[in-house]
Amino acid sequence: MNVTRLKILDVLRCAVLCCCIVVPAQAAPLITIDDLRGDDNGAGGLIYPNRDDIGPGDLDLVRMTAEQRDDGVWFSIEMAQPIRSPVGRVTETGQTPIDRIARNGFYTFNVDIYVDTDRIAGLGETSTLPGRGVTVDRNYAWEKAIVLTPRPDVVATMLQMHYDNEFEAELRARQGRVSKVELQELQGRSETRVRDLYFFPDKVRVNGRRIEFLVPLEFLGGVPSQSWGYTALVTGADLEQTGRPGQLGAGRSKMMTMGVGRGVQESLFGIRGDADAATPPVVDILSPDDEVQSRVLDDFDVVAGRLAAVPGVAPDGKQAVAATGTPLTMEQAARIDSTAGGSGGNAAAGTPPATEKRTVPARLRTLNQLLEDGLITEAEFNELRRKILAEL
């Protein structure tokens, strides 16, 4: 009797204790941005390679989130299809097991996230990694870039070498020759640029259709906010960087980007016969608007040297501001773009391009007016003036 009563009391105590235990709620994501399903065809004409390990939906970005945890910020990318594992796959040349060189549990794609932390139009970078074939819309000019790629160390090294060559070419063009000491200084400059602007995650977790990766707060310079801008690009990954036969634009630095070729290909994304040969190899971008992707990725001009400008997403829905702190109008954006780039108009802003290239004096006069109107800072003025004068 007493034993039975004691057992009953113990059970009741346990039940009460269990009811009193508070299970901590999972932290809400700092940001959540959804993308459309079924739009993994770039500008509308990209065709997946004819392979058994990659197909429609594999590179279809459907959601991006970011969540702050004790060790930093964990970004999460969700695809339409389960993420392919490199286990059991081998490279085309050398038959090397892919999981030896792609050690983070994925191998078929790259995801670039360009983060605009200040939301000041034109203040920051607009270039993307070589091989992506696009720029970032100036209204989302970025301060930090997160590059999720199957071989992060290799891409980081390739990017630094790219800047080494670029800086050396610039210096050689100015003074005719470059000394050993100057080369070392340029290499230090490249290393600093890559370290400060780019982060290549190596703490990565793959779970079904989701892949999450750690980005330190120290790199971002703050906690991701609804007021920041995020431009995300998905490209196919070429692990071997061999320069495939039939690849359009072969010979240029690709940074592990799978290229494009006409028709159906085995190791490239195909493009339809009526598509332009300069079609960028971007398979998907992050945008909740069903018309943005095809429009912007198809808006480029090979003759003028103008790449497609990909806009980002600001979760709070606010526009970028000018240097004065006021929202940047479409007219102001077009004026700044025409001054910096030489061709009137801004495709992203919807203004038509000029029929001919503006002269350097005219662009300098416009630049002075922008400074007087307070639409650009003195630092922006000096940088834009340097670019214009460099054309002479």
Secondary structure, DSSP 4 states (H G I P E B T S, - for coil): -HHHHHHHHHHHHHHHHHHHPPPPPPPPPSEEEE--TT--STTTTEE--S-SS--TTTT-EEEEEEEEETTEEEEEEEESSPPPP-TT-B-TTTT-BHHHH-TTS--SEEEEEEEESS-BTTSSB-B--TTS-EEE-GGG-BSEEEEE-SSHHHHHHHHHHHHHHHHHHHHHHHHS---HHHHHHHHHHHHHHHHHHEE----EEEETTEEEEEE-HHHHTS---TTSEEEEEEEEB-SS----TT-TTTTS--TTB--EEES--SSSEEE-TTS-TT---EEEE--S-TTHHHHHHT--BTTTTBPEEE--B-TT-PPPB-TTSSBPPHHHHHHHHHHHHSSS--TTTTPPPPSSPPPHHHHHHHHHHHHHTTSS-HHHHHHHHHHHHHT-
